[in-house]
């Protein structure tokens, strides 16, 4: 029996000490781009709740809106006005979201999009690229507890390989219900890959789904679809959409979203008003303060610094990956990666050794420059 009550140390597997920093293990408070651990030590943070926070922890406008929703009762027997209000606001900003349904987690929302694709096509098979959550439908071989028949319906699609897109989609033909992709996986998507996805799914009569859980409200409010100008049939948003409050959304073509009347997609707390109200406030801040422009500007400063670090210490930093808004370093070994990450944490910076590190509205140029100094010290020690 372990000496903690939560099996696996924490309910969010990506926050385990062995995955992150070792020390610190747990936090007690967060504000802006900073967190404090149980020993009251302060850190500049680039994990940003695994990308779920883009405005900074505890943003005043979002928190004030959430408090009003708490005072109004949180949840009730009827759907709240803010549900339709948020859907309308999102559709005004991202016009191709003709219908929208809300959920509590990204995994749930992607699963809903896949089910709607199966309803629309009458088919079963799915191709996927990236991480789409822990539910059965998207788990490949080796995941215990998933029925073999379920695993057989899902196949991985290589990222940025246009020829593989054409081959795999055409092989499945009229068995293919959906192609679900994270449009950014460590690197930017190649135009040819995006073009092949759009053309081949249309040719096969399959539904193209963009999993914008990480990229929505970060690369652009409308995510990678907005930045790269490729319109999927359905898209899934989450994480930064409500600045850390639990909310996700599936939206897209009206005829596909109308499939909710032909199947069952529902949960008790999908219409909980605090997260919906927080998302409405988050959207207002994004529009008013041009948040995505800030993320790109500050993130570019960080990414340029990481590239200089790679040039100066190529034996310790073997590469730089990602985009300005979400990036990380490559190391020659797991041992060195852990060494650098732990050294940064001891110096007061939480910087992941794997995908991804995220900037926020609360990060400014001075904070980024200080972080780069800390990273340089940590890498130099490992040299």
C-alpha positions in Angstrom: 0.0 0.0 0.0 1.4 3.4 -1.0 1.7 6.3 1.5 -0.8 8.4 -0.4 -4.5 7.9 -0.8 -4.9 8.7 -4.5 -3.6 5.7 -6.6 -0.9 6.8 -8.9 -0.2 9.8 -6.7 -2.7 12.1 -8.5 -5.9 11.9 -10.6 -4.2 13.9 -13.4 -1.5 11.5 -14.7 0.4 14.2 -16.5 1.0 16.0 -13.2 2.9 13.1 -11.5 6.3 14.0 -9.9 8.1 11.5 -12.1 6.5 13.1 -15.2 7.3 16.7 -14.2 10.0 17.8 -11.8 10.3 15.4 -8.9 10.3 18.4 -6.6 8.0 20.3 -6.1 5.3 17.6 -5.9 2.2 19.6 -4.9 1.1 23.2 -5.0 -1.1 25.4 -2.7 -1.7 28.5 -4.8 -1.3 30.0 -8.3 -1.6 33.6 -9.6 -0.6 35.1 -12.9 2.2 32.9 -14.2 3.5 31.9 -10.8 2.7 29.1 -8.4 3.6 28.3 -4.8 4.3 24.9 -3.3 3.6 23.5 0.1 6.9 24.9 1.4 5.8 28.4 0.2 8.5 28.4 -2.5 7.6 30.5 -5.5 8.0 29.5 -9.2 7.6 31.0 -12.6 5.4 28.4 -14.4 5.3 27.4 -18.1 3.1 24.3 -17.6 0.1 26.6 -17.2 -2.2 23.7 -16.1 -1.1 21.6 -19.1 -2.1 24.5 -21.4 -5.5 25.0 -19.8 -4.7 28.6 -18.7 -3.8 31.3 -21.3 -4.8 34.5 -19.4 -2.8 33.6 -16.3 -4.0 31.9 -13.1 -6.8 33.7 -11.3 -7.5 36.3 -14.0 -9.6 39.0 -12.3 -12.3 39.4 -15.0 -12.8 35.6 -15.3 -12.8 35.1 -11.5 -15.3 37.9 -11.0 -17.6 36.4 -13.6 -17.3 33.0 -12.0 -18.1 34.4 -8.5 -21.3 35.9 -9.9 -22.3 32.5 -11.3 -21.6 30.9 -7.9 -23.8 33.5 -6.2 -26.5 32.8 -8.8 -26.6 29.1 -7.7 -24.1 27.3 -10.0 -26.6 24.8 -11.5 -30.3 24.2 -11.6 -33.2 22.3 -13.1 -33.3 24.3 -16.4 -30.5 25.2 -18.8 -28.9 28.5 -18.0 -29.2 31.6 -20.3 -25.4 31.7 -20.5 -25.3 28.4 -22.4 -27.0 29.9 -25.4 -25.2 33.2 -24.9 -21.8 31.6 -25.0 -22.7 29.5 -28.1 -23.8 32.6 -29.9 -20.7 34.5 -29.0 -18.4 31.6 -30.1 -20.3 31.4 -33.4 -20.0 35.1 -34.0 -16.2 34.8 -33.6 -15.9 31.4 -35.4 -18.7 31.5 -38.0 -18.4 27.9 -39.2 -19.4 26.7 -35.7 -23.1 26.4 -36.8 -24.0 24.2 -33.8 -22.2 23.8 -30.5 -22.6 21.4 -27.5 -20.7 21.8 -24.2 -19.0 19.2 -22.1 -16.7 19.0 -19.1 -13.6 17.4 -20.6 -11.8 17.3 -23.9 -11.9 13.5 -23.9 -15.7 13.6 -23.6 -16.0 16.2 -26.3 -13.9 14.4 -28.9 -15.8 11.2 -28.2 -19.0 13.1 -28.9 -17.6 14.4 -32.2 -16.7 10.8 -33.2 -20.1 9.5 -32.3 -21.8 12.3 -34.4 -19.6 11.3 -37.3 -20.7 7.7 -37.0 -24.3 8.8 -36.8 -23.9 10.8 -39.9 -22.1 8.2 -42.0 -23.4 5.0 -40.6 -19.8 3.8 -40.5 -17.5 2.6 -37.7 -13.8 3.0 -38.4 -11.8 6.0 -37.3 -8.3 7.3 -38.2 -6.6 9.5 -35.5 -3.5 11.6 -35.2 -2.4 12.9 -31.8 -3.7 12.5 -28.3 -7.5 12.5 -28.0 -8.0 11.4 -24.4 -8.2 8.2 -22.4 -11.6 6.8 -23.5 -11.8 3.4 -25.2 -12.5 4.5 -28.8 -9.1 5.9 -29.4 -6.8 3.5 -27.5 -4.5 1.3 -29.6 -2.9 -2.0 -28.8 -1.4 -2.5 -25.3 -4.0 -0.6 -23.4 -5.5 -3.0 -20.8 -9.2 -2.9 -20.2 -10.1 -1.9 -23.8 -12.1 -4.5 -25.8 -10.2 -5.8 -28.8 -13.2 -5.2 -31.0 -13.1 -1.5 -30.0 -9.3 -1.2 -30.6 -9.8 -2.7 -34.1 -11.9 0.3 -35.1 -9.1 2.8 -34.5 -5.9 3.3 -36.5 -3.1 5.9 -36.0 -2.5 8.3 -38.9 1.0 9.7 -39.2 1.4 13.5 -38.7 2.5 15.6 -41.7 2.6 12.7 -44.1 0.3 13.5 -47.0 0.9 10.3 -48.8 -0.1 8.2 -45.7 -3.3 10.3 -45.5 -4.2 9.4 -49.1 -3.3 5.7 -48.7 -5.0 5.1 -45.3 -8.2 6.9 -46.1 -8.5 5.2 -49.5 -7.8 1.8 -48.0 -10.8 2.2 -45.7 -13.1 3.7 -48.2 -16.8 3.3 -47.2 -15.8 1.9 -43.8 -14.4 5.2 -42.6 -16.5 7.4 -40.4 -14.0 10.0 -39.3 -10.5 11.3 -39.4 -9.6 13.0 -36.1 -6.4 15.0 -35.9 -4.5 17.3 -33.7 -3.5 19.8 -36.3 -0.3 20.6 -34.5 1.9 17.7 -33.1 5.3 19.1 -32.0 5.6 21.0 -35.3 3.4 23.1 -37.6 1.3 21.2 -40.1 2.5 21.1 -43.7 0.0 22.7 -46.2 0.1 19.5 -48.3 -0.9 17.4 -45.2 -3.8 19.7 -44.4 -4.9 19.8 -48.1 -4.8 16.0 -48.3 -6.9 15.6 -45.1 -9.6 17.9 -46.4 -9.7 16.5 -50.0 -9.5 12.8 -49.0 -12.1 12.9 -46.3 -14.5 14.7 -48.7 -13.7 12.1 -51.4 -14.4 9.2 -48.9 -17.5 10.8 -47.4 -15.9 10.8 -44.0 -16.0 13.5 -41.4 -12.9 15.6 -40.7 -12.5 16.5 -37.0 -9.9 18.9 -35.7 -9.0 18.2 -32.0 -8.2 21.9 -31.0 -8.1 21.2 -27.3 -4.5 22.6 -27.1 -4.5 24.9 -30.1 -7.9 26.6 -29.7 -7.7 29.9 -27.9 -4.0 29.8 -28.3 -2.8 29.8 -31.9 -6.1 31.8 -32.6 -9.4 31.8 -30.9 -10.6 29.5 -33.7 -7.4 27.4 -33.3 -5.3 25.9 -36.1 -8.3 25.9 -38.4 -8.3 29.7 -38.2 -4.6 30.1 -38.4 -4.0 27.8 -41.4 -7.3 28.4 -43.2 -8.5 24.8 -43.4 -12.1 24.2 -42.3 -12.9 20.9 -40.6 -16.4 19.5 -40.5 -16.3 19.4 -36.7 -13.9 20.8 -34.1 -13.3 20.3 -30.4 -12.2 23.0 -28.0 -11.3 23.0 -24.4 -8.4 23.8 -22.0 -7.8 27.6 -22.4 -11.4 28.3 -23.6 -12.4 28.8 -20.0 -9.0 29.7 -18.6 -8.8 26.6 -16.3 -12.5 26.2 -15.5 -13.7 22.7 -16.6 -15.3 23.2 -20.0 -15.0 21.8 -23.5 -17.1 22.1 -26.7 -17.8 20.3 -29.9 -19.0 22.4 -32.8 -19.2 22.6 -36.6 -21.5 21.9 -39.4 -25.2 22.2 -38.5 -26.3 19.0 -40.2 -23.7 17.0 -38.3 -24.5 18.6 -35.0 -28.2 17.9 -35.6 -27.2 14.3 -35.1 -27.6 14.7 -31.3 -31.3 14.1 -31.9 -30.5 10.6 -33.3 -28.2 9.4 -30.5 -27.7 10.1 -26.8 -25.0 12.7 -25.8 -25.7 14.3 -22.4 -24.3 14.8 -18.9 -25.7 16.3 -15.7 -23.1 19.1 -15.3 -22.6 20.0 -19.0 -24.7 23.1 -18.3 -23.1 24.0 -15.0 -23.0 27.8 -15.2 -19.7 28.7 -13.5 -17.5 27.3 -16.3 -19.8 28.6 -19.0 -19.7 32.1 -17.5 -15.9 31.9 -17.1 -15.6 30.9 -20.8 -17.8 33.9 -21.8 -15.6 36.2 -19.8 -12.4 34.5 -21.2 -13.6 35.1 -24.7 -14.2 38.8 -24.0 -10.7 39.2 -22.6 -9.2 37.4 -25.7 -11.0 39.8 -28.0 -10.5 43.0 -26.0 -6.8 42.4 -25.3 -5.7 40.6 -28.5 -4.4 37.8 -26.3 -3.3 35.5 -29.2 -1.1 38.3 -30.5 0.5 38.6 -27.1 1.1 34.8 -26.8 2.7 34.8 -30.3 4.9 37.8 -29.5 6.1 36.7 -26.0 6.3 33.1 -27.2 8.5 34.1 -30.1 10.9 35.8 -27.7 11.0 32.5 -25.7 11.5 30.3 -28.8 14.3 32.5 -30.2 16.0 32.2 -26.8 15.7 28.4 -26.8 17.2 28.3 -30.3 20.2 30.4 -29.1 20.6 28.0 -26.2 20.6 25.1 -28.6 23.4 26.8 -30.7 25.4 27.5 -27.6 25.1 24.0 -26.0 24.3 21.5 -28.7 25.5 18.5 -26.7 23.0 19.2 -24.0 20.1 20.7 -26.0 19.9 18.7 -29.2 16.9 20.5 -30.7 14.0 22.9 -30.2 10.4 21.9 -31.0 7.0 23.4 -31.2 5.6 26.8 -31.9 6.0 30.1 -30.1 2.8 29.5 -28.2 3.7 25.9 -27.2 7.3 24.7 -27.3 9.9 22.5 -25.6 13.5 21.3 -25.8 15.1 18.1 -27.0 17.9 16.5 -24.9 20.3 13.6 -25.8 19.0 11.4 -22.9 16.3 11.2 -20.3 18.9 11.6 -17.6 20.1 14.9 -18.9 16.5 16.0 -19.5 15.6 15.3 -15.9 18.8 17.0 -14.7 18.1 20.2 -16.5 14.4 20.3 -15.5 15.2 19.7 -11.9 17.9 22.4 -11.9 15.4 24.9 -13.3 12.9 24.0 -10.6 15.5 24.5 -7.9 16.1 27.9 -9.4 12.4 28.7 -9.3 11.3 27.9 -12.9 8.9 25.1 -13.9 9.8 24.2 -17.5 8.7 20.8 -18.8 11.2 18.5 -20.5 8.6 17.3 -22.9 5.7 18.7 -24.9 4.7 21.4 -24.1 5.6 24.6 -22.3 3.0 27.4 -22.7 3.2 31.2 -22.3 0.3 33.2 -21.1 -1.0 36.8 -21.0 0.7 37.0 -17.6 4.2 36.3 -19.1 6.0 39.4 -20.2 9.3 40.0 -21.9 11.1 40.5 -18.6 9.8 37.2 -17.2 10.8 35.4 -20.4 14.3 36.9 -20.3 14.7 35.8 -16.7 13.6 32.3 -17.6 16.1 32.1 -20.4 18.9 33.1 -18.0 17.8 30.3 -15.6 17.6 27.7 -18.4 21.1 28.8 -19.5 22.5 28.2 -16.0 20.8 24.8 -15.8 22.1 23.7 -19.2 25.6 25.0 -18.5 25.7 22.9 -15.3 24.8 19.8 -17.3 27.3 20.6 -20.0 
